[in-house]
Amino acid sequence: MPLNQLRLTEDEVREAYLRLLGRPPEREGLAQQMGALDALFSIASSAEHQNFVAAQRAQRLEDGRFCITNADAGAFVTYRADRVIGESLRQSGAFEESGIDEAITLIERAGGAVKRSVFVDVGANIGTHNIHALKSLSPNRHALNFAALPGAMTA
């Protein structure tokens, strides 16, 4: 079934609200009102979510475990103990973003078609590839990040 036709359960809606807004939903029954993709885009693109993320970012920066890193793709909040992606961003300003461009070129040279309207990153970690894709692939683009590591967004 296409992702835009999936429905969330009430428990999944509650979990999305708690993780993305820091609070439970204001009312029950939201799971029946829109598809999973629309619901998640709606919550994640809301001003309330942006404010919630900004407050969390400020708190994390205050405790010294995180720092703001100005990378080629933009500013990232990186975990100081991250010795792979975060360190690469801090040292060189990038983390393997050129691999996206190279993969697309190889697919197209082999005769494959690459649709550039939605970029899906499974195992997104902090999203460096998504930011690169959003900036370079197409004017009408969207990105979905899936960071499956427990605690990837709560370090």
GIVEN-V543461 format. One record per helix or strand. SS is the DSSP state (H for helix, E for strand). FROM is the first residue (numbers start at 1). TO is the last residue. Records with the same first field share a line. If there is no record, write none. Layout:
SS->FROM-TO ; FROM-TO
This chain:
H->3-5 ; 10-21 ; 30-32 ; 36-44 ; 47-62 ; 85-92 ; 98-109 ; 128-136
E->66-71 ; 74-79 ; 118-122 ; 142-146
